Each structure stands twice: as structure tokens, then as C-alpha cells.
Amino acid sequence: EVQVLESGGGLVQPGWSLRLSCAASGFNFDNYAMTWVRQAPGKGLQWVAGINGGGDYSYYTDSVKGRFIISRDNSQNTVHLQMNIVRPEDTATYFCAKYARPLTGSTHIDKWGRGTVVTVSS
Amino acid sequence: DIQMTQSPSTLSASVGDRVTINCRASENIFEYVAWYQQKPGRAPRLLIYDASTLGSGVPSRFSGSGSETDFTLVITNLQPDDFATYYCQQYDTYFVTFGQGTKVDVK
């Protein structure tokens, strides 16, 4: 069974850093791009970042570019989101998700984690 | 980035109704559209991909159609479990984007 499980959320002060992790299982991990999608309280879904299966290509939405870093460890089947210089508007539930088709990040999402909550506040 | 404009933002309906949700892309995205259902406090669930292909385990009362810039999700014979928020998503590029969501609530 395919599973994706996030961890690392919490309360962080503006300007500080936080690292989210995502443990995946049940599929050939290094064949699939992975992504982070966030949802601010009471708002819609916003794609944040993606990374290819090999971990050598990553891409970001403009609002986090230069502050967030997505990475993966294929030996541990994990994905990380390093959140630096966080802002109050980064407050959201962060979902880790698996893209459905192998070898591409230009496809739909077929498995989502339950999400981890990040609150940026002083 | 490709913008996805979803309508309506809220839709009130009754059990047994036929419900239609629309999504318009800011440019031609062929059939690279997915639809997701989300309930409060839960992760989204895939319903439809490639504009019209039903996801695994999704009831046949859900259907999708459209191409290029205009897409539709239809729920026929609305069931109590279907009251939720629905999102479209384009994946014509790696920089995927979502519509703003449509909340289907009880009339």
C-alpha cells in the first residue's frame, strides 16, 4: 500500500527556519517526482515545490523561491522541505504528495499525506 | 503561470441533484486536468485525471469532460458523502496550479 506521512510542523517565529519531512513507502520511490502543496487556514490548495525522482531538479512557486529548499534522500525514501526566513503568510497545512506517473512532475497527484501544520507567529 | 478559474465558488444542492462545476484555464492545457475532492481536516482525494478518466475506486456518478481551456466536473445523483469542496488542477507544465475551489453544501 502506498503511504506518505509528513512530520516536522509546528510553531515558528517569523524569520526563523523549519524543516518538514515526508516518509514514503509502498512504491518504487526514486521513479517518482514528489511535491509539497500547502493550504492556508480556510483557503484553497497552493502548489509549493516539486522535485524529480533523481533529486537533481527542483522547482518552486514564486512566493517561496530563494527561501524554501526541497530535497530527497532516495536511500531513506524521504522528502524534505527546508523552510527558511519564514513569513506569517507561510502559515498553512503542508501536504506531501506523490505524482501519479513515473519520471515526470507534469502529471496529477494520486497520493497525499495527511498534512503537517506550520504556524508562523511571534 | 497558468491560471485556473473555477466556478461557482459555492453551490447549494440536495441529495439526488445533478451538480456541475466549471474550470477555465488561462491558456490551452489540452486535457491535462485533474479534479480532487476535499473534506474538512482531510487530504484531497483524486477523482478525475486527464480531464475525463475516473480515478481508482471513484464512483461512476462522477464524470469529467473538456479540453483546451474549458473543463467540467459533473456529479449525478448527489449523495450525502459528496458534500465537500472540489478543486481542479492543471498539469500542463511542472508548475501545476489549482482552481480556487467549489464548496458543495446542503441547500
Boltz contact constraints between the chains, C-beta under 6 A:
constraints:
  - contact:
      token1: [A, 44]
      token2: [B, 100]
      max_distance: 6.0
  - contact:
      token1: [A, 44]
      token2: [B, 101]
      max_distance: 6.0
  - contact:
      token1: [A, 45]
      token2: [B, 87]
      max_distance: 6.0
  - contact:
      token1: [A, 45]
      token2: [B, 98]
      max_distance: 6.0
  - contact:
      token1: [A, 47]
      token2: [B, 96]
      max_distance: 6.0
  - contact:
      token1: [A, 59]
      token2: [B, 94]
      max_distance: 6.0
  - contact:
      token1: [A, 95]
      token2: [B, 43]
      max_distance: 6.0
  - contact:
      token1: [A, 105]
      token2: [B, 94]
      max_distance: 6.0
  - contact:
      token1: [A, 106]
      token2: [B, 91]
      max_distance: 6.0
  - contact:
      token1: [A, 106]
      token2: [B, 93]
      max_distance: 6.0
  - contact:
      token1: [A, 106]
      token2: [B, 94]
      max_distance: 6.0
  - contact:
      token1: [A, 107]
      token2: [B, 91]
      max_distance: 6.0
  - contact:
      token1: [A, 108]
      token2: [B, 34]
      max_distance: 6.0
  - contact:
      token1: [A, 108]
      token2: [B, 49]
      max_distance: 6.0
  - contact:
      token1: [A, 108]
      token2: [B, 91]
      max_distance: 6.0
  - contact:
      token1: [A, 110]
      token2: [B, 46]
      max_distance: 6.0
  - contact:
      token1: [A, 112]
      token2: [B, 43]
      max_distance: 6.0
  - contact:
      token1: [A, 112]
      token2: [B, 44]
      max_distance: 6.0
  - contact:
      token1: [A, 114]
      token2: [B, 43]
      max_distance: 6.0
